């Protein structure tokens, strides 16, 4: 997902500028042309969701409190402008306070809350904006805000569960790599000096180990630079839609992990779409929003491609299933939802079931990864230690 700055000529011959988020530049151009604008220029401002530093996601999470607190104040009969003023007055971070003060000024000038939030795309996602628009139009804004707060809490819980599950494996890998690096960089060269001074023949495993140590010391910096440059090239290439789609499709084929990635995306799709439909957002517009919420370009493009079929009355579940988008039980629940006119509730159930399954799969993966990492790191360190012991023992044999 990227942010694009555009400049267009409107039907009234005015030139306006703005920013929009989309999976690809062509999506922005098509949307602007459909609105009757002539696109003069369009510029990518970078990949906000998959960039080197995910500032946007952090900024989104910084404003998660807003919907929950605003819902509470509105439910207790406090007017909109007074509610936003109260929330702003409790903020200690200048950037958040300044954003809320700007929103307050917009609301006081007569703008709707949804339109006011839309002016701050780096703080409030499309989901927030369209949900709040729907709540304002339906006269149920407090309920929508409360539901939106629950949605944000659920997404944060999933994110925290994934992070907490990965902490120990990452820590274990880091310690193992540091130990191996220390042995190769500092310990082995000291032994090498002793062995070279004695002019003795060393076991083959020890000679190989010393050669690896010499290579790492001489070219370690080059390896690091090569890795860093490759990483930057990869991140730059991810901005290319075709390349990004191929990479994201390949991610879904990774044994064990690919299934987890796929189901995390489908859970995000189901929960977001269900919540939007539940609050009166039209299906086609909801699909556009959800497409921009998904992190996997391959799956997002499937949603984009099936829009024409949905517009023609072909339903949602059938084209998604045809493209391999849905797990089998999600397909069954969504089919029932479409047949009974209860699609939004079925989507929420799909998301709840997937969340539980994802949690179990992540725990299973972590329980599998931990012993594998321990064996691998222990094996690497063991090989180094045994190789050095063999050389020391060969010295003892010569002494005898």
HUVENLIN-V214558 format. One record per pair of residues at least 12 apart in sequence whose ideal C-beta (glycine too) atoms are under 10 Angstrom apart, sorted by sequence separation. I is the first residue (numbers start at 1). GAP is how many residues later the second one is. If there is no record, write none. Layout:
I_GAP + I_GAP
This chain:
5_12 + 6_12 + 20_12 + 48_12 + 71_12 + 73_12 + 88_12 + 89_12 + 104_12 + 106_12 + 117_12 + 118_12 + 132_12 + 135_12 + 195_12 + 274_12 + 291_12 + 292_12 + 306_12 + 307_12 + 333_12 + 334_12 + 337_12 + 5_13 + 6_13 + 29_13 + 70_13 + 73_13 + 87_13 + 88_13 + 103_13 + 106_13 + 116_13 + 131_13 + 132_13 + 135_13 + 234_13 + 248_13 + 252_13 + 273_13 + 276_13 + 290_13 + 291_13 + 303_13 + 306_13 + 309_13 + 317_13 + 318_13 + 321_13 + 333_13 + 334_13 + 336_13 + 337_13 + 4_14 + 5_14 + 6_14 + 18_14 + 28_14 + 69_14 + 70_14 + 73_14 + 88_14 + 102_14 + 103_14 + 106_14 + 114_14 + 115_14 + 117_14 + 118_14 + 131_14 + 192_14 + 196_14 + 251_14 + 272_14 + 273_14 + 276_14 + 305_14 + 306_14 + 317_14 + 320_14 + 321_14 + 332_14 + 333_14 + 4_15 + 5_15 + 69_15 + 72_15 + 85_15 + 88_15 + 113_15 + 114_15 + 117_15 + 118_15 + 191_15 + 192_15 + 195_15 + 275_15 + 288_15 + 317_15 + 333_15 + 334_15 + 3_16 + 4_16 + 26_16 + 28_16 + 70_16 + 84_16 + 85_16 + 87_16 + 88_16 + 103_16 + 113_16 + 114_16 + 116_16 + 117_16 + 131_16 + 132_16 + 273_16 + 274_16 + 287_16 + 288_16 + 291_16 + 303_16 + 306_16 + 317_16 + 318_16 + 330_16 + 333_16 + 334_16 + 3_17 + 4_17 + 25_17 + 69_17 + 70_17 + 84_17 + 87_17 + 102_17 + 103_17 + 114_17 + 115_17 + 128_17 + 131_17 + 192_17 + 248_17 + 272_17 + 273_17 + 276_17 + 287_17 + 302_17 + 303_17 + 306_17 + 317_17 + 318_17 + 330_17 + 333_17 + 2_18 + 3_18 + 4_18 + 25_18 + 66_18 + 69_18 + 99_18 + 102_18 + 114_18 + 115_18 + 188_18 + 191_18 + 192_18 + 269_18 + 272_18 + 302_18 + 305_18 + 316_18 + 317_18 + 332_18 + 2_19 + 3_19 + 6_19 + 25_19 + 68_19 + 84_19 + 85_19 + 113_19 + 114_19 + 191_19 + 192_19 + 271_19 + 287_19 + 288_19 + 306_19 + 315_19 + 316_19 + 317_19 + 330_19 + 331_19 + 1_20 + 2_20 + 4_20 + 24_20 + 84_20 + 99_20 + 100_20 + 103_20 + 112_20 + 113_20 + 114_20 + 128_20 + 131_20 + 270_20 + 272_20 + 273_20 + 287_20 + 302_20 + 303_20 + 315_20 + 317_20 + 318_20 + 329_20 + 330_20 + 333_20 + 1_21 + 2_21 + 4_21 + 8_21 + 16_21 + 66_21 + 69_21 + 83_21 + 84_21 + 99_21 + 103_21 + 112_21 + 114_21 + 115_21 + 127_21 + 188_21 + 189_21 + 192_21 + 269_21 + 272_21 + 299_21 + 302_21 + 316_21 + 317_21 + 329_21 + 330_21 + 1_22 + 2_22 + 6_22 + 10_22 + 15_22 + 20_22 + 22_22 + 65_22 + 66_22 + 81_22 + 82_22 + 84_22 + 85_22 + 113_22 + 114_22 + 188_22 + 191_22 + 192_22 + 268_22 + 269_22 + 271_22 + 272_22 + 301_22 + 302_22 + 303_22 + 316_22 + 317_22 + 1_23 + 2_23 + 4_23 + 5_23 + 6_23 + 14_23 + 15_23 + 17_23 + 81_23 + 84_23 + 85_23 + 99_23 + 100_23 + 113_23 + 114_23 + 128_23 + 284_23 + 287_23 + 302_23 + 315_23 + 327_23 + 330_23 + 4_24 + 8_24 + 11_24 + 12_24 + 16_24 + 17_24 + 19_24 + 21_24 + 80_24 + 81_24 + 83_24 + 84_24 + 99_24 + 112_24 + 127_24 + 128_24 + 188_24 + 189_24 + 269_24 + 283_24 + 284_24 + 287_24 + 299_24 + 302_24 + 315_24 + 326_24 + 329_24 + 330_24 + 2_25 + 3_25 + 4_25 + 6_25 + 7_25 + 8_25 + 10_25 + 11_25 + 13_25 + 15_25 + 65_25 + 66_25 + 99_25 + 112_25 + 127_25 + 184_25 + 188_25 + 189_25 + 268_25 + 269_25 + 298_25 + 299_25 + 329_25 + 2_26 + 6_26 + 10_26 + 11_26 + 19_26 + 23_26 + 65_26 + 81_26 + 183_26 + 184_26 + 187_26 + 188_26 + 268_26 + 284_26 + 299_26 + 317_26 + 327_26 + 8_27 + 9_27 + 10_27 + 11_27 + 21_27 + 80_27 + 81_27 + 96_27 + 114_27 + 125_27 + 186_27 + 268_27 + 269_27 + 283_27 + 284_27 + 298_27 + 316_27 + 327_27 + 8_28 + 9_28 + 10_28 + 21_28 + 79_28 + 80_28 + 95_28 + 113_28 + 127_28 + 184_28 + 185_28 + 188_28 + 189_28 + 265_28 + 266_28 + 268_28 + 283_28 + 315_28 + 329_28 + 8_29 + 9_29 + 62_29 + 84_29 + 112_29 + 184_29 + 188_29 + 265_29 + 287_29 + 317_29 + 7_30 + 8_30 + 9_30 + 66_30 + 83_30 + 183_30 + 184_30 + 264_30 + 265_30 + 266_30 + 269_30 + 273_30 + 286_30 + 327_30 + 6_31 + 7_31 + 8_31 + 9_31 + 62_31 + 65_31 + 184_31 + 185_31 + 186_31 + 264_31 + 265_31 + 268_31 + 269_31 + 316_31 + 7_32 + 8_32 + 80_32 + 84_32 + 113_32 + 184_32 + 185_32 + 264_32 + 283_32 + 6_33 + 7_33 + 8_33 + 62_33 + 63_33 + 66_33 + 80_33 + 184_33 + 265_33 + 266_33 + 269_33 + 283_33 + 6_34 + 7_34 + 8_34 + 62_34 + 66_34 + 261_34 + 262_34 + 265_34 + 269_34 + 6_35 + 7_35 + 21_35 + 181_35 + 185_35 + 261_35 + 265_35 + 5_36 + 6_36 + 7_36 + 59_36 + 63_36 + 80_36 + 180_36 + 184_36 + 262_36 + 5_37 + 6_37 + 59_37 + 62_37 + 63_37 + 66_37 + 262_37 + 4_38 + 5_38 + 261_38 + 4_39 + 5_39 + 74_39 + 181_39 + 277_39 + 3_40 + 4_40 + 5_40 + 59_40 + 3_41 + 4_41 + 2_42 + 3_42 + 4_42 + 2_43 + 3_43 + 70_43 + 273_43 + 2_44 + 3_44 + 251_44 + 252_44 + 2_45 + 3_45 + 251_45 + 1_46 + 2_46 + 3_46 + 248_46 + 251_46 + 252_46 + 1_47 + 2_47 + 248_47 + 249_47 + 251_47 + 252_47 + 1_48 + 2_48 + 248_48 + 249_48 + 250_48 + 1_49 + 2_49 + 247_49 + 248_49 + 249_49 + 1_50 + 67_50 + 247_50 + 248_50 + 249_50 + 66_51 + 245_51 + 246_51 + 247_51 + 248_51 + 269_51 + 244_52 + 245_52 + 246_52 + 248_52 + 249_52 + 3_53 + 244_53 + 245_53 + 248_53 + 63_54 + 243_54 + 244_54 + 245_54 + 266_54 + 1_55 + 242_55 + 245_55 + 80_56 + 241_56 + 244_56 + 245_56 + 269_56 + 270_56 + 63_57 + 66_57 + 67_57 + 244_57 + 245_57 + 269_57 + 66_58 + 286_58 + 63_59 + 238_59 + 241_59 + 266_59 + 63_60 + 241_60 + 265_60 + 266_60 + 267_60 + 270_60 + 274_60 + 277_60 + 283_60 + 59_61 + 62_61 + 63_61 + 67_61 + 74_61 + 80_61 + 266_61 + 269_61 + 273_61 + 59_62 + 60_62 + 63_62 + 66_62 + 70_62 + 262_62 + 59_63 + 60_63 + 262_63 + 267_63 + 270_63 + 274_63 + 281_63 + 59_64 + 60_64 + 64_64 + 67_64 + 71_64 + 262_64 + 263_64 + 266_64 + 270_64 + 280_64 + 56_65 + 59_65 + 60_65 + 63_65 + 67_65 + 77_65 + 262_65 + 278_65 + 279_65 + 56_66 + 75_66 + 76_66 + 277_66 + 278_66 + 55_67 + 56_67 + 60_67 + 74_67 + 75_67 + 263_67 + 277_67 + 278_67 + 57_68 + 60_68 + 74_68 + 75_68 + 259_68 + 276_68 + 277_68 + 56_69 + 73_69 + 74_69 + 274_69 + 275_69 + 278_69 + 71_70 + 72_70 + 75_70 + 273_70 + 274_70 + 277_70 + 278_70 + 70_71 + 71_71 + 74_71 + 75_71 + 273_71 + 274_71 + 276_71 + 277_71 + 70_72 + 71_72 + 73_72 + 74_72 + 252_72 + 274_72 + 275_72 + 48_73 + 71_73 + 72_73 + 274_73 + 275_73 + 48_74 + 71_74 + 72_74 + 270_74 + 273_74 + 274_74 + 70_75 + 71_75 + 272_75 + 273_75 + 274_75 + 69_76 + 70_76 + 71_76 + 270_76 + 271_76 + 274_76 + 275_76 + 67_77 + 68_77 + 71_77 + 72_77 + 270_77 + 271_77 + 273_77 + 274_77 + 67_78 + 68_78 + 70_78 + 71_78 + 269_78 + 270_78 + 273_78 + 274_78 + 66_79 + 67_79 + 70_79 + 71_79 + 270_79 + 271_79 + 272_79 + 67_80 + 68_80 + 69_80 + 270_80 + 271_80 + 67_81 + 68_81 + 269_81 + 270_81 + 271_81 + 66_82 + 67_82 + 68_82 + 269_82 + 270_82 + 66_83 + 67_83 + 267_83 + 268_83 + 270_83 + 271_83 + 64_84 + 65_84 + 67_84 + 68_84 + 266_84 + 267_84 + 270_84 + 271_84 + 64_85 + 67_85 + 68_85 + 266_85 + 267_85 + 269_85 + 270_85 + 66_86 + 67_86 + 267_86 + 268_86 + 64_87 + 65_87 + 267_87 + 268_87 + 64_88 + 266_88 + 267_88 + 63_89 + 64_89 + 265_89 + 267_89 + 263_90 + 264_90 + 267_90 + 61_91 + 64_91 + 263_91 + 264_91 + 267_91 + 60_92 + 64_92 + 262_92 + 263_92 + 266_92 + 61_94 + 263_94 + 264_94 + 60_95 + 61_95 + 263_95 + 260_97 + 261_97 + 264_97 + 61_98 + 162_98 + 259_98 + 260_98 + 263_98 + 264_98 + 259_99 + 19_100 + 21_100 + 18_101 + 20_101 + 21_101 + 260_101 + 19_102 + 57_102 + 162_102 + 259_102 + 260_102 + 18_103 + 19_103 + 21_104 + 257_104 + 260_104 + 21_105 + 159_105 + 256_105 + 257_105 + 260_105 + 20_106 + 158_106 + 259_106 + 256_108 + 257_108 + 158_109 + 256_109 + 158_110 + 155_112 + 256_112 + 257_112 + 154_113 + 155_113 + 158_113 + 256_113 + 155_116 + 154_117 + 155_117 + 3_118 + 3_119 + 151_120 + 151_121 + 154_121 + 151_123 + 1_124 + 151_124 + 150_125 + 148_127 + 147_128 + 144_131 + 147_131 + 148_131 + 147_132 + 144_134 + 144_135 + 143_136 + 144_136 + 141_138 + 155_138 + 140_139 + 140_140 + 131_141 + 134_141 + 138_141 + 134_142 + 137_142 + 138_142 + 134_143 + 137_143 + 131_144 + 134_144 + 135_144 + 137_144 + 127_145 + 131_145 + 134_145 + 135_145 + 126_146 + 130_146 + 133_146 + 134_146 + 125_147 + 131_147 + 132_147 + 133_147 + 134_147 + 127_148 + 131_148 + 133_148 + 134_148 + 127_149 + 130_149 + 131_149 + 126_150 + 130_150 + 131_150 + 130_151 + 134_151 + 130_152 + 133_152 + 134_152 + 127_154 + 130_155 + 130_156 + 130_158 + 131_158 + 126_159 + 127_159 + 130_159 + 129_160 + 126_162 + 127_162 + 126_163 + 127_163 + 125_164 + 126_164 + 126_165 + 127_165 + 126_166 + 127_166 + 125_167 + 126_167 + 125_168 + 213_171 + 212_172 + 209_174 + 209_175 + 209_177 + 210_177 + 205_178 + 206_178 + 209_178 + 210_178 + 52_179 + 205_179 + 208_179 + 209_179 + 52_180 + 206_180 + 207_180 + 205_181 + 206_181 + 209_181 + 210_181 + 205_182 + 206_182 + 209_182 + 52_183 + 203_183 + 204_183 + 205_183 + 206_183 + 51_184 + 52_184 + 203_184 + 206_184 + 207_184 + 50_185 + 202_185 + 203_185 + 205_185 + 206_185 + 202_186 + 203_186 + 204_186 + 205_186 + 206_186 + 51_187 + 203_187 + 47_188 + 50_188 + 51_188 + 202_188 + 203_188 + 206_188 + 46_189 + 47_189 + 50_189 + 202_189 + 201_190 + 203_190 + 47_191 + 200_191 + 203_191 + 47_192 + 202_192 + 46_193 + 158_193 + 195_193 + 201_193 + 202_193 + 50_194 + 161_194 + 165_194 + 200_194 + 44_195 + 200_195 + 158_196 + 162_196 + 166_196 + 169_196 + 173_196 + 188_196 + 191_196 + 192_196 + 195_196 + 47_197 + 151_197 + 154_197 + 158_197 + 161_197 + 162_197 + 165_197 + 169_197 + 172_197 + 176_197 + 180_197 + 183_197 + 187_197 + 191_197 + 194_197 + 195_197 + 198_197 + 201_197 + 50_198 + 154_198 + 157_198 + 161_198 + 164_198 + 165_198 + 168_198 + 172_198 + 176_198 + 179_198 + 183_198 + 187_198 + 194_198 + 200_198 + 166_199 + 167_199 + 188_199 + 192_199 + 195_199 + 151_200 + 155_200 + 158_200 + 162_200 + 165_200 + 166_200 + 169_200 + 173_200 + 176_200 + 177_200 + 180_200 + 184_200 + 188_200 + 191_200 + 195_200 + 198_200 + 154_201 + 158_201 + 161_201 + 165_201 + 168_201 + 169_201 + 172_201 + 176_201 + 179_201 + 180_201 + 183_201 + 187_201 + 191_201 + 194_201 + 157_202 + 161_202 + 164_202 + 165_202 + 168_202 + 172_202 + 175_202 + 176_202 + 179_202 + 183_202 + 166_203 + 169_203 + 170_203 + 173_203 + 177_203 + 180_203 + 158_204 + 165_204 + 169_204 + 172_204 + 173_204 + 176_204 + 180_204 + 168_205 + 169_205 + 172_205 + 176_205 + 179_205 + 183_205 + 25_214 + 27_214 + 24_215 + 26_215 + 24_216 + 25_216 + 24_217 + 23_218 + 24_218 + 24_220 + 23_221 + 24_221 + 23_222 + 2_236 + 2_237 + 57_238 + 2_239 + 2_242 + 1_243 + 49_243 + 49_244 + 49_245 + 50_245 + 49_246 + 50_246 + 50_247 + 31_257 + 27_261 + 27_264 + 27_265 + 22_266 + 23_268 + 22_269 + 23_269 + 22_270 + 21_271 + 23_271 + 20_272 + 24_273 + 27_273 + 23_274 + 27_274 + 24_276 + 23_277 + 24_277 + 27_277 + 22_278 + 23_278 + 26_278 + 23_280 + 24_280 + 23_281 + 22_282 + 1_290 + 1_291 + 1_292 + 1_293 + 1_294 + 1_296 + 1_299
